[in-house]
């Protein structure tokens, strides 16, 4: 199982894909459509779709924002499902476990 990432309640949070590549020729994919949806533990859609935009002059990096206005429950577990589509036979899917926490002073 993947390590849970933290999503901070009442904060903007970034969601990123770094170095999206075509597995067959190792080329970076800089023009894909990438989106994320966040589901609760029961599989109910909570947030989404969130568009992850290509980061200019990067090598296959995409970023989106989970807005601070989204409602998350302290300690609850969520799953971010991310899909990338760069054309025929160039699709990818990830599932990222998330846990909601409050931001702490450090």
Backbone bond lengths (Angstrom), bond angles and torsions (degrees), N, CA, C in turn:
res aa  C-N    CA-C-N  psi(-1)  N-CA   C-N-CA  omega(-1)  CA-C   N-CA-C  phi
1 X - - - 1.450 - - 1.537 109.11 -
2 X 1.321 115.84 139.26 1.462 121.17 179.69 1.524 110.38 -68.48
3 X 1.320 115.56 150.28 1.450 120.91 177.31 1.524 109.69 -67.79
4 X 1.326 115.91 136.13 1.468 120.30 178.30 1.512 110.12 -66.63
5 X 1.309 115.36 137.58 1.453 122.15 171.78 1.521 107.32 -98.15
6 X 1.310 116.85 154.57 1.458 121.43 -179.77 1.512 109.59 -93.62
7 X 1.337 116.12 136.20 1.453 122.38 169.97 1.525 105.96 -114.01
8 X 1.322 116.27 125.22 1.461 120.80 -174.17 1.522 110.77 -88.46
9 X 1.335 115.54 124.19 1.460 122.65 -179.82 1.530 109.45 -67.12
10 X 1.339 116.27 138.74 1.474 124.62 178.39 1.529 112.81 62.57
11 X 1.331 116.56 26.12 1.460 123.01 176.70 1.522 108.70 -130.44
12 X 1.333 116.73 149.26 1.457 119.19 166.30 1.523 106.60 -68.94
13 X 1.320 116.64 139.63 1.456 122.41 179.27 1.525 108.13 -127.89
14 X 1.321 116.94 139.42 1.453 120.90 176.57 1.516 109.95 -92.11
15 X 1.316 114.93 145.08 1.457 121.40 172.91 1.522 105.87 -127.15
16 X 1.335 116.83 128.90 1.455 120.21 -170.77 1.525 112.67 -135.53
17 X 1.309 113.84 151.22 1.461 123.40 166.38 1.523 104.65 -119.34
18 X 1.315 117.16 126.08 1.453 122.11 -177.06 1.529 109.47 -112.47
19 X 1.328 115.65 125.46 1.464 121.04 173.40 1.514 114.79 71.52
20 X 1.339 117.43 46.19 1.467 120.76 177.64 1.526 109.50 -63.14
21 X 1.344 116.30 124.22 1.465 121.26 -176.28 1.508 111.56 -131.35
22 X 1.315 114.83 156.62 1.454 123.49 168.89 1.531 106.09 -80.61
23 X 1.312 117.05 117.97 1.464 120.60 -176.19 1.527 112.67 -65.95
24 X 1.332 118.04 -23.56 1.465 119.63 -176.42 1.524 113.23 -78.31
25 X 1.342 117.67 -31.44 1.467 118.69 -178.54 1.530 113.50 -129.75
26 X 1.338 117.14 5.05 1.464 124.03 175.74 1.532 113.85 65.30
27 X 1.342 117.05 19.21 1.468 119.83 179.31 1.529 110.26 -85.57
28 X 1.313 115.67 142.43 1.459 120.48 177.65 1.522 109.91 -69.30
29 X 1.313 115.90 142.39 1.458 122.54 178.81 1.524 108.36 -105.03
30 X 1.327 116.20 107.01 1.459 121.72 -174.43 1.523 113.44 -107.33
31 X 1.329 117.70 5.50 1.465 119.45 -178.56 1.531 111.93 -133.07
32 X 1.314 116.50 28.58 1.467 121.33 -179.71 1.529 110.87 -78.93
33 X 1.314 115.09 159.72 1.460 122.08 168.11 1.517 105.92 -95.85
34 X 1.326 116.42 121.36 1.468 120.75 -176.63 1.524 108.37 -127.96
35 X 1.329 116.35 130.90 1.469 121.43 -179.29 1.515 109.67 -143.44
36 X 1.332 114.82 152.88 1.465 121.62 178.74 1.525 109.28 -127.63
37 X 1.309 115.45 147.63 1.464 123.74 171.86 1.513 107.00 -130.39
38 X 1.333 116.51 144.46 1.462 120.85 179.68 1.521 108.61 -115.44
39 X 1.326 114.54 129.08 1.454 122.54 -177.18 1.518 110.26 -117.49
40 X 1.341 116.56 149.01 1.464 119.52 174.38 1.521 109.40 -82.11
41 X 1.339 117.12 -178.50 1.472 121.17 -175.50 1.515 113.37 -64.26
42 X 1.354 117.23 -19.56 1.457 121.46 178.61 1.521 112.91 -91.02
43 X 1.354 116.36 0.23 1.455 120.41 179.61 1.519 114.08 86.47
44 X 1.329 117.38 11.31 1.458 122.08 178.25 1.523 109.56 -83.04
45 X 1.337 116.54 131.62 1.456 120.70 177.74 1.519 109.56 -64.87
46 X 1.333 116.76 125.20 1.466 123.02 -179.65 1.528 110.46 -104.69
47 X 1.324 116.35 -43.88 1.465 122.23 -177.64 1.522 108.46 -140.18
48 X 1.331 115.72 136.50 1.451 118.05 171.96 1.504 112.95 138.18
49 X 1.296 113.87 167.34 1.462 125.35 1.40 1.526 112.26 -78.46
50 X 1.318 114.66 148.96 1.454 123.34 174.72 1.527 106.16 -108.05
51 X 1.308 117.22 122.36 1.458 120.91 178.12 1.520 109.62 -80.46
52 X 1.322 115.71 129.84 1.457 121.46 173.20 1.523 105.97 -100.94
53 X 1.317 116.71 114.60 1.461 122.43 -177.24 1.525 110.04 -89.04
54 X 1.311 114.89 147.38 1.457 121.16 175.39 1.533 109.14 -63.29
55 X 1.324 116.88 135.06 1.466 122.32 177.35 1.535 107.13 -87.59
56 X 1.324 116.04 114.75 1.460 122.14 -175.12 1.521 112.16 -50.28
57 X 1.330 115.03 138.18 1.466 124.54 176.19 1.530 113.15 64.69
58 X 1.322 117.51 17.39 1.471 120.23 176.68 1.527 108.81 -97.09
59 X 1.288 115.76 176.57 1.457 122.21 175.02 1.518 109.07 -107.46
60 X 1.331 115.92 83.80 1.455 121.12 175.45 1.509 115.46 72.76
61 X 1.334 118.00 26.84 1.465 121.31 179.99 1.527 110.11 -98.02
62 X 1.339 115.18 136.75 1.462 122.64 -178.51 1.523 108.86 -132.70
63 X 1.342 116.21 145.30 1.463 120.08 -177.51 1.528 110.66 -143.67
64 X 1.332 114.66 140.46 1.459 122.17 173.64 1.512 109.88 -135.97
65 X 1.322 115.73 167.30 1.461 120.64 -178.18 1.520 110.48 -119.22
66 X 1.324 115.20 129.96 1.457 121.95 168.78 1.521 104.54 -90.87
67 X 1.314 116.98 113.86 1.462 121.86 -172.19 1.528 112.38 -67.82
68 X 1.331 114.91 150.11 1.470 121.40 -179.95 1.526 112.49 -64.87
69 X 1.318 117.43 -17.76 1.466 120.92 -178.52 1.533 113.03 -80.16
70 X 1.334 117.43 -9.40 1.467 120.19 178.86 1.525 109.37 -69.62
71 X 1.316 115.45 144.93 1.459 121.35 -175.55 1.521 110.90 -98.37
72 X 1.323 115.29 116.63 1.460 121.99 175.61 1.522 108.61 -122.73
73 X 1.316 116.43 149.84 1.460 122.27 -178.10 1.525 109.00 -100.35
74 X 1.326 116.23 129.16 1.456 122.34 -179.15 1.528 110.95 -51.49
75 X 1.326 115.39 126.29 1.463 121.39 177.75 1.513 114.92 82.75
76 X 1.325 117.91 -9.16 1.466 120.67 -177.55 1.526 110.49 -73.02
77 X 1.322 114.50 152.13 1.461 121.65 177.87 1.517 109.57 -101.75
78 X 1.318 115.24 139.88 1.460 123.42 -179.72 1.521 108.38 -134.54
79 X 1.325 116.66 167.21 1.453 121.90 174.34 1.513 108.69 -129.90
80 X 1.331 116.17 124.68 1.460 121.18 171.73 1.525 106.78 -91.27
81 X 1.320 116.53 122.86 1.465 122.19 176.38 1.521 106.88 -108.01
82 X 1.323 114.94 119.78 1.459 121.79 -173.97 1.524 108.82 -116.69
83 X 1.334 115.35 132.30 1.457 120.90 179.75 1.518 109.99 -126.79
84 X 1.343 115.45 136.06 1.461 122.02 176.30 1.520 108.24 -121.57
85 X 1.327 115.27 139.01 1.456 121.69 179.32 1.524 108.13 -134.91
86 X 1.334 115.87 109.93 1.459 121.24 178.91 1.528 110.96 -110.27
87 X 1.326 116.99 16.44 1.460 120.74 178.09 1.516 112.03 119.44
88 X 1.320 114.99 -170.77 1.457 122.51 -177.46 1.523 111.36 -54.48
89 X 1.313 115.51 124.13 1.471 123.05 179.56 1.524 113.73 60.74
90 X 1.326 116.87 23.11 1.461 121.57 177.60 1.522 109.26 -128.66
91 X 1.323 114.87 64.83 1.457 121.01 -178.36 1.523 108.83 -123.26
92 X 1.339 115.38 148.79 1.466 120.62 179.04 1.520 108.84 -143.14
93 X 1.328 115.38 154.00 1.473 121.84 -179.96 1.523 108.16 -142.51
94 X 1.347 115.26 135.86 1.464 122.23 175.77 1.517 108.72 -130.23
95 X 1.329 115.77 151.74 1.461 121.82 171.44 1.521 107.12 -129.04
96 X 1.327 114.67 120.66 1.458 121.91 -174.08 1.522 109.47 -117.05
97 X 1.343 118.39 117.41 1.466 119.92 177.20 1.534 111.11 -73.04
98 X 1.330 115.12 137.26 1.464 122.35 -179.13 1.522 110.08 -126.01
99 X 1.323 116.37 147.69 1.470 122.20 174.21 1.524 107.40 -128.32
100 X 1.324 116.79 129.75 1.473 122.09 -178.14 1.524 110.36 -81.37
101 X 1.337 115.63 130.13 1.460 121.91 177.79 1.517 109.70 -138.84
102 X 1.329 115.52 160.67 1.445 121.47 170.76 1.518 108.81 -84.57
103 X 1.318 116.18 148.06 1.477 120.01 175.04 1.520 107.82 -71.33
104 X 1.341 115.31 135.88 1.463 121.34 -179.69 1.512 109.79 -108.99
105 X 1.321 116.82 151.91 1.453 120.52 171.77 1.514 108.91 -71.27
106 X 1.317 116.55 142.36 1.470 118.44 178.63 1.504 110.77 -119.33
